[in-house]
Amino acid sequence: MTDIIDVWMQHPTARFINHPIFESLRRWTDGKTVEEAPPASMTLDLMDVGNVGRGLISAWYAPHGDMISNAEVKTLVDAHPDRFVGVAGVDLRQPVKAVQELRRCVKDWNFKALRIVQWLWELPPTHPYYYPLFTACVELDIPVCLQVGHTGPLRPSETGRPIPYIDQIALDFPDLKIVCGHIGYPWTEEMIAVARKHTNVYIDTSAYTVNRYPQELIRYMTQSDKHKVMFGTNYPMLTHAQCLESLETLSLSDTAKERFLSGNAKEVFCL
């Protein structure tokens, strides 16, 4: 098994796949609604096809409730501990319970990160609801994974702006590891500028195949072996093989490629 790590993926439930907010994504990817969740074996098989060794699978919490619960993630991680790594989700609107749930996921279940998808809440990450969770992440020494860029689902995109939001929280929490998923398009240059500025800010490529990476991102990854970009898919919206096809066209050095495919993830998520 290879050492490639996917830092943004989900093993979907039926209520995740079928939710109306993903209608636009189903249209783009020719996806369909389902009656029941796919088996874990299907996800593992697709990881194998893409030569991906491990995946950080995330819970999803939204104002209407959980779409993938922390308990469901734990069940999958427990069944396949060599392949799956847990990423917690919480209900932002209940700050005390949210912090308690995050602590349980990390301390009792060995989850390695918190993910908050801002557009689900229609709140930028500078909103007060986030700050107790950011503080807990620093104390627990785990990263927070946020979404940057426009939203494919039918929700406003404003909450995904790297500037001012990621820039501001990096200033407010210099010890918080911030992983920004989905590249940041159409604000990719802003996202790269924020990652260059702050030592605690990283970028992941989830939701994009190699042939759709913006040229600004490719320049950043090829100009320095110490870039802070890591591989992600946003599976099941895209498969691992789809996302890694044409990888060699990036012309990364061996060191830059290793950092992209696993090195940065191992360091940031303490894997």
FIFI-972223 format. One record per residue (C-alpha): residue in one letter; x, y, z. Coordinates in Angstrom, 1 decimal, always signed. Last residue first. Layout:
FIFI-972223
<code: A; east: X; north: Y; up: Z>
...
***
This chain:
FIFI-972223
<code: L; east: +0.0; north: +10.9; up: +11.8>
<code: C; east: +0.4; north: +14.2; up: +13.6>
<code: F; east: -2.3; north: +15.9; up: +11.5>
<code: V; east: +0.0; north: +18.8; up: +10.4>
<code: E; east: +3.2; north: +16.7; up: +10.0>
<code: K; east: +1.8; north: +13.6; up: +8.5>
<code: A; east: -0.4; north: +15.7; up: +6.2>
<code: N; east: +2.6; north: +17.8; up: +5.0>
<code: G; east: +4.6; north: +14.7; up: +4.1>
<code: S; east: +1.8; north: +12.7; up: +2.4>
<code: L; east: +1.0; north: +13.4; up: -1.2>
<code: F; east: +2.1; north: +17.1; up: -1.3>
<code: R; east: +5.2; north: +16.9; up: +0.8>
<code: E; east: +6.3; north: +13.8; up: -1.2>
<code: K; east: +5.7; north: +15.6; up: -4.5>
<code: A; east: +7.7; north: +18.6; up: -3.4>
<code: T; east: +10.6; north: +16.4; up: -2.3>
<code: D; east: +10.6; north: +14.4; up: -5.6>
<code: S; east: +10.5; north: +17.6; up: -7.6>
<code: L; east: +7.1; north: +18.5; up: -9.0>
<code: S; east: +6.6; north: +18.5; up: -12.8>
<code: L; east: +2.9; north: +19.2; up: -12.5>
<code: T; east: +2.2; north: +17.0; up: -15.5>
<code: E; east: +3.2; north: +14.0; up: -13.4>
<code: L; east: -0.1; north: +14.2; up: -11.5>
<code: S; east: -2.1; north: +13.7; up: -14.7>
<code: E; east: -4.6; north: +11.5; up: -12.9>
<code: L; east: -4.4; north: +12.0; up: -9.1>
<code: C; east: -7.9; north: +13.5; up: -8.6>
<code: Q; east: -9.7; north: +11.0; up: -10.9>
<code: A; east: -7.9; north: +8.1; up: -9.3>
<code: H; east: -8.9; north: +9.3; up: -5.8>
<code: T; east: -12.6; north: +9.6; up: -6.8>
<code: L; east: -14.5; north: +12.9; up: -6.9>
<code: M; east: -17.8; north: +13.9; up: -5.2>
<code: P; east: -17.3; north: +10.8; up: -3.0>
<code: Y; east: -14.7; north: +11.9; up: -2.2>
<code: N; east: -13.7; north: +15.5; up: -1.5>
<code: T; east: -10.3; north: +14.6; up: -3.0>
<code: G; east: -7.4; north: +15.9; up: -0.9>
<code: F; east: -3.7; north: +16.2; up: -1.4>
<code: M; east: -1.6; north: +18.7; up: +0.6>
<code: V; east: -0.2; north: +22.1; up: -0.1>
<code: K; east: +2.3; north: +23.9; up: +2.2>
<code: H; east: +5.2; north: +24.4; up: -0.1>
<code: K; east: +8.7; north: +23.5; up: +1.2>
<code: D; east: +10.1; north: +22.2; up: -2.1>
<code: S; east: +9.6; north: +25.6; up: -3.5>
<code: Q; east: +8.8; north: +27.1; up: -6.9>
<code: T; east: +6.8; north: +24.0; up: -8.1>
<code: M; east: +4.0; north: +24.1; up: -5.6>
<code: Y; east: +3.6; north: +27.9; up: -5.8>
<code: R; east: +3.6; north: +27.9; up: -9.6>
<code: I; east: +1.0; north: +25.1; up: -9.6>
<code: L; east: -1.2; north: +27.0; up: -7.2>
<code: E; east: -1.1; north: +30.2; up: -9.4>
<code: Q; east: -1.8; north: +28.1; up: -12.5>
<code: P; east: -5.2; north: +27.1; up: -11.0>
<code: Y; east: -5.5; north: +23.3; up: -10.5>
<code: R; east: -8.1; north: +21.9; up: -12.9>
<code: N; east: -5.9; north: +19.3; up: -14.6>
<code: V; east: -4.9; north: +18.0; up: -11.2>
<code: T; east: -8.5; north: +17.2; up: -10.2>
<code: Y; east: -10.2; north: +19.6; up: -7.8>
<code: A; east: -12.7; north: +19.1; up: -5.0>
<code: S; east: -9.9; north: +18.7; up: -2.4>
<code: T; east: -6.6; north: +20.4; up: -3.1>
<code: D; east: -5.5; north: +21.2; up: +0.4>
<code: I; east: -4.0; north: +24.5; up: +1.6>
<code: Y; east: -2.1; north: +25.2; up: +4.8>
<code: V; east: -1.9; north: +28.1; up: +7.4>
<code: N; east: +0.2; north: +28.0; up: +10.6>
<code: T; east: +3.3; north: +29.6; up: +9.2>
<code: H; east: +1.2; north: +32.6; up: +8.2>
<code: K; east: +2.2; north: +35.0; up: +5.3>
<code: R; east: +2.9; north: +32.3; up: +2.7>
<code: A; east: -0.4; north: +30.6; up: +3.4>
<code: V; east: -2.2; north: +33.9; up: +3.3>
<code: A; east: -0.7; north: +34.9; up: +0.0>
<code: I; east: -1.5; north: +31.4; up: -1.4>
<code: M; east: -5.2; north: +31.9; up: -0.4>
<code: E; east: -5.3; north: +35.4; up: -1.9>
<code: E; east: -3.9; north: +34.1; up: -5.1>
<code: T; east: -6.5; north: +31.4; up: -5.2>
<code: W; east: -9.5; north: +33.7; up: -4.7>
<code: P; east: -11.6; north: +32.1; up: -7.5>
<code: Y; east: -10.8; north: +29.5; up: -6.2>
<code: G; east: -9.7; north: +28.9; up: -2.6>
<code: I; east: -7.9; north: +25.6; up: -3.0>
<code: H; east: -10.8; north: +23.4; up: -1.9>
<code: G; east: -9.7; north: +22.9; up: +1.7>
<code: C; east: -8.0; north: +25.3; up: +4.0>
<code: V; east: -6.0; north: +23.6; up: +6.8>
<code: I; east: -5.5; north: +25.9; up: +9.8>
<code: K; east: -3.1; north: +24.8; up: +12.5>
<code: L; east: -3.8; north: +27.1; up: +15.5>
<code: D; east: -0.7; north: +28.5; up: +17.3>
<code: P; east: -1.0; north: +32.0; up: +15.7>
<code: F; east: -4.7; north: +32.2; up: +16.7>
<code: D; east: -5.9; north: +35.8; up: +16.3>
<code: L; east: -3.6; north: +36.5; up: +13.4>
<code: A; east: -4.5; north: +33.2; up: +11.7>
<code: I; east: -8.1; north: +34.0; up: +12.4>
<code: Q; east: -7.8; north: +37.3; up: +10.6>
<code: D; east: -6.0; north: +35.9; up: +7.5>
<code: I; east: -8.5; north: +33.1; up: +7.2>
<code: Y; east: -11.4; north: +35.6; up: +7.2>
<code: P; east: -10.3; north: +38.7; up: +5.4>
<code: I; east: -9.1; north: +37.4; up: +3.0>
<code: P; east: -9.3; north: +33.7; up: +2.5>
<code: R; east: -13.0; north: +34.1; up: +1.4>
<code: G; east: -15.1; north: +31.0; up: +2.0>
<code: T; east: -17.9; north: +32.6; up: +4.1>
<code: E; east: -18.8; north: +34.8; up: +1.0>
<code: S; east: -19.8; north: +31.7; up: -1.1>
<code: P; east: -23.5; north: +31.7; up: -0.6>
<code: R; east: -25.3; north: +28.3; up: -0.6>
<code: L; east: -26.4; north: +26.1; up: -3.5>
<code: P; east: -23.6; north: +23.5; up: -3.3>
<code: G; east: -20.5; north: +24.2; up: -5.4>
<code: T; east: -19.4; north: +26.9; up: -2.9>
<code: H; east: -16.8; north: +29.5; up: -3.9>
<code: G; east: -13.4; north: +29.4; up: -2.3>
<code: V; east: -12.2; north: +28.2; up: +1.1>
<code: Q; east: -13.5; north: +25.4; up: +3.4>
<code: L; east: -12.1; north: +24.9; up: +6.9>
<code: C; east: -10.1; north: +22.2; up: +8.6>
<code: V; east: -9.1; north: +22.9; up: +12.2>
<code: P; east: -5.8; north: +21.3; up: +13.2>
<code: I; east: -5.1; north: +19.3; up: +16.3>
<code: D; east: -2.9; north: +20.1; up: +19.3>
<code: L; east: -5.6; north: +19.5; up: +21.9>
<code: E; east: -5.1; north: +23.0; up: +23.5>
<code: V; east: -4.9; north: +24.6; up: +20.0>
<code: C; east: -8.0; north: +22.8; up: +18.9>
<code: A; east: -9.8; north: +23.9; up: +22.1>
<code: T; east: -9.0; north: +27.5; up: +21.4>
<code: F; east: -10.3; north: +27.2; up: +17.8>
<code: L; east: -13.5; north: +25.6; up: +19.2>
<code: P; east: -14.1; north: +28.4; up: +21.6>
<code: Y; east: -13.5; north: +30.9; up: +18.7>
<code: Y; east: -15.9; north: +29.4; up: +16.2>
<code: Y; east: -19.2; north: +30.6; up: +17.6>
<code: P; east: -17.8; north: +34.1; up: +17.9>
<code: H; east: -17.9; north: +34.6; up: +14.1>
<code: T; east: -14.5; north: +35.0; up: +12.5>
<code: P; east: -15.0; north: +31.7; up: +10.6>
<code: P; east: -17.7; north: +33.3; up: +8.5>
<code: L; east: -21.3; north: +32.2; up: +9.2>
<code: E; east: -23.7; north: +30.7; up: +6.6>
<code: W; east: -23.9; north: +27.6; up: +8.8>
<code: L; east: -23.5; north: +25.1; up: +6.0>
<code: W; east: -21.3; north: +27.6; up: +4.2>
<code: Q; east: -18.7; north: +27.4; up: +7.0>
<code: V; east: -17.8; north: +23.7; up: +6.6>
<code: I; east: -16.2; north: +23.1; up: +10.0>
<code: R; east: -13.8; north: +20.1; up: +10.3>
<code: L; east: -12.0; north: +19.3; up: +13.5>
<code: A; east: -8.9; north: +17.2; up: +13.5>
<code: K; east: -7.1; north: +13.9; up: +14.5>
<code: F; east: -9.8; north: +11.8; up: +16.1>
<code: N; east: -8.3; north: +9.5; up: +18.8>
<code: W; east: -11.6; north: +8.2; up: +20.0>
<code: D; east: -11.4; north: +9.1; up: +23.7>
<code: K; east: -9.2; north: +12.2; up: +23.7>
<code: V; east: -10.0; north: +13.6; up: +20.2>
<code: C; east: -13.7; north: +12.7; up: +19.8>
<code: R; east: -14.4; north: +13.4; up: +23.5>
<code: R; east: -12.7; north: +16.8; up: +23.3>
<code: L; east: -14.7; north: +17.7; up: +20.2>
<code: E; east: -17.9; north: +16.7; up: +21.9>
<code: Q; east: -17.1; north: +18.8; up: +25.0>
<code: V; east: -16.2; north: +21.8; up: +22.8>
<code: A; east: -19.5; north: +21.5; up: +20.9>
<code: K; east: -21.5; north: +21.1; up: +24.1>
<code: V; east: -20.1; north: +24.4; up: +25.4>
<code: P; east: -20.5; north: +26.2; up: +22.1>
<code: Q; east: -24.0; north: +25.1; up: +21.2>
<code: R; east: -24.6; north: +26.9; up: +17.9>
<code: L; east: -21.5; north: +25.4; up: +16.2>
<code: D; east: -22.9; north: +21.9; up: +16.2>
<code: V; east: -19.9; north: +19.7; up: +15.9>
<code: G; east: -17.8; north: +17.7; up: +13.4>
<code: A; east: -14.8; north: +15.5; up: +14.1>
<code: V; east: -12.2; north: +14.0; up: +11.7>
<code: G; east: -11.4; north: +10.3; up: +12.1>
<code: V; east: -8.5; north: +8.5; up: +10.4>
<code: F; east: -9.3; north: +5.6; up: +8.0>
<code: R; east: -7.0; north: +3.0; up: +6.4>
<code: D; east: -5.0; north: +1.3; up: +9.2>
<code: P; east: -7.8; north: +1.7; up: +11.7>
<code: H; east: -10.4; north: -0.1; up: +9.4>
<code: A; east: -13.3; north: -1.3; up: +11.6>
<code: D; east: -12.6; north: +1.2; up: +14.4>
<code: V; east: -12.3; north: +4.0; up: +11.9>
<code: L; east: -15.6; north: +3.1; up: +10.3>
<code: T; east: -17.4; north: +2.9; up: +13.6>
<code: K; east: -15.8; north: +6.2; up: +14.8>
<code: V; east: -17.1; north: +8.0; up: +11.6>
<code: E; east: -20.6; north: +6.8; up: +12.4>
<code: A; east: -20.3; north: +8.0; up: +16.0>
<code: N; east: -19.1; north: +11.4; up: +14.8>
<code: S; east: -22.2; north: +11.7; up: +12.8>
<code: I; east: -22.6; north: +12.1; up: +9.0>
<code: M; east: -25.4; north: +14.4; up: +8.0>
<code: D; east: -25.8; north: +15.6; up: +11.5>
<code: G; east: -28.6; north: +18.1; up: +12.3>
<code: H; east: -30.6; north: +20.8; up: +10.5>
<code: P; east: -28.0; north: +23.5; up: +11.5>
<code: A; east: -25.2; north: +21.4; up: +10.0>
<code: Y; east: -22.8; north: +18.7; up: +11.2>
<code: W; east: -20.7; north: +16.6; up: +8.9>
<code: A; east: -18.3; north: +13.9; up: +10.2>
<code: S; east: -15.1; north: +13.6; up: +8.4>
<code: I; east: -12.9; north: +10.8; up: +6.9>
<code: L; east: -9.2; north: +11.4; up: +6.8>
<code: G; east: -8.0; north: +8.8; up: +4.3>
<code: R; east: -5.1; north: +6.5; up: +4.2>
<code: G; east: -3.2; north: +4.4; up: +1.7>
<code: V; east: -4.3; north: +6.0; up: -1.6>
<code: N; east: -3.1; north: +4.0; up: -4.7>
<code: G; east: -6.0; north: +5.5; up: -6.7>
<code: V; east: -7.5; north: +2.1; up: -7.4>
<code: D; east: -6.9; north: +1.2; up: -3.7>
<code: M; east: -8.8; north: +4.3; up: -2.6>
<code: L; east: -11.7; north: +3.2; up: -4.8>
<code: D; east: -11.6; north: -0.3; up: -3.3>
<code: L; east: -11.6; north: +1.2; up: +0.2>
<code: T; east: -14.7; north: +3.4; up: -0.6>
<code: M; east: -16.5; north: +0.4; up: -2.0>
<code: S; east: -15.5; north: -1.8; up: +1.0>
<code: A; east: -17.0; north: +0.8; up: +3.3>
<code: P; east: -20.4; north: -0.2; up: +2.0>
<code: P; east: -22.6; north: +2.4; up: +0.2>
<code: A; east: -25.2; north: +4.1; up: +2.3>
<code: E; east: -28.8; north: +3.2; up: +1.6>
<code: E; east: -31.7; north: +4.3; up: -0.7>
<code: V; east: -29.5; north: +6.4; up: -3.0>
<code: T; east: -29.7; north: +9.7; up: -4.8>
<code: K; east: -27.8; north: +10.0; up: -8.1>
<code: G; east: -24.5; north: +11.4; up: -9.3>
<code: D; east: -23.8; north: +12.7; up: -12.8>
<code: T; east: -20.9; north: +14.6; up: -11.4>
<code: W; east: -22.2; north: +18.1; up: -12.3>
<code: R; east: -25.8; north: +17.3; up: -11.5>
<code: R; east: -25.0; north: +15.6; up: -8.3>
<code: L; east: -23.0; north: +18.6; up: -7.3>
<code: S; east: -25.9; north: +20.9; up: -8.0>
<code: E; east: -28.3; north: +18.7; up: -6.0>
<code: F; east: -25.9; north: +18.7; up: -3.0>
<code: I; east: -28.0; north: +21.1; up: -0.9>
<code: P; east: -31.0; north: +18.8; up: -1.4>
<code: H; east: -29.5; north: +16.1; up: +0.8>
<code: N; east: -29.4; north: +12.7; up: -0.8>
<code: I; east: -25.7; north: +11.9; up: -0.5>
<code: F; east: -25.5; north: +13.0; up: +3.1>
<code: R; east: -28.8; north: +11.4; up: +4.2>
<code: A; east: -27.7; north: +8.1; up: +2.5>
<code: T; east: -24.4; north: +8.2; up: +4.6>
<code: P; east: -21.2; north: +9.1; up: +2.9>
<code: H; east: -17.6; north: +8.0; up: +3.7>
<code: Q; east: -16.2; north: +11.5; up: +3.5>
<code: M; east: -13.0; north: +12.8; up: +2.2>
<code: W; east: -10.5; north: +15.6; up: +2.9>
<code: V; east: -6.9; north: +14.8; up: +3.9>
<code: D; east: -6.3; north: +12.0; up: +1.4>
<code: I; east: -2.9; north: +10.4; up: +2.3>
<code: I; east: -0.6; north: +8.7; up: -0.2>
<code: D; east: +1.8; north: +6.3; up: +1.6>
<code: T; east: +1.3; north: +3.4; up: -0.9>
<code: M; east: +0.0; north: +0.0; up: +0.0>
***
